[in-house]
Amino acid sequence: MIPDDASPLPGTEVHLVESRAVADEFKVLLGHCGDTVSSPPATLWLTDANGTFGAAVDVIRGLQLEAHLPPMLVVGIGYRRGPLLDTLDLRTRDLTPTVDPAHSRRLPTQPRTGGAPAFLSFIRDELMPWVGARVSFDPNTTTFFGHSFGGLFGCWTVLSAPTTFTRYICASPSLWWDGHAVPALLDALLDAPLARDVRGRVHLVAGEYEDPAGRHREVAHLPPEPAAAELLSVDLLGDARAFADRLAALRAPGCEVSFETLPGEFHISVAPLALSRGLRAVFDAPR
């Protein structure tokens, strides 16, 4: 590990972890925020670590200056590639819960979809024990954060394997995926006994400008991209609000749901603020 005085992000580690479940190798980043040695820390599990890890570590350390958050280990799950833009095909593979041939036709550079069950198995059965063997973390304060497809993965996990984490921050979830397959799964639970198994503190966040009008303004400086044009018409804000309302309507005894709109934010700008607001929400910090 690079010494702290020579590192641009002190107190962090980089590891390569092989996954049998996914049949691939992941770049796993560990960030020690506060005293993670004296007692088991809380954990924050991040998708898209190639683009979110550094910001997450700095956000958490800033909030810890006024004791808004406990000591925390950040576990960033990324890929052996460069920045986030280089990982779009792999994140589509791992974070989408169903196979959607229409998406693969729309964006041929993202041909593999529906790998969320294997990715979840990697986290639960391989990565969590791997991290636990290195840092003894508190299993009662495990928090998930994901944005866009990561938020979709979080919403799906809340319904499919809710005990994986105790807190969920789902930012701008891509609930439009595969004809709104995840909201349909939630609707199927409304009258089902399994609804009582849904648990955890779930905070959904979206930006004010993540409606169709805002999405079109967001890309005003980009050349037209006909293949992805229909994705600009999805209502991420409305979908997130509706999902939060329907999840709360389950009235599951162990599930606490909240929703927040962040003023003036687009899909591309909302993630760091969503993480800060979400952490304060699920840890009862000042807001």
Secondary structure, DSSP 8 states (H G I E B T S, - for coil): ---GGG-SSSSEEEEEEEETTTTEEEEEEEEEES--SSS--EEEEES-HHHHHHHHHHHHHHHHTTTSS--EEEEEEEESSSSGGGGHHHHHHHH-SS--HHHHHH-TT------HHHHHHIIIIIIHHHHHTTS---TTSEEEEEETHHHHHHHHHHHH-GGG-SEEEEES--TTHHHHHHHHHHHHHTTSGGGGG--EEEEEEEETT-SHHHHHHHTTTS---GGGGGGGG--HHHHHHHHHHHHHHT--TTEEEEEEEETT--TTT-HHHHHHHHHHHHTT---
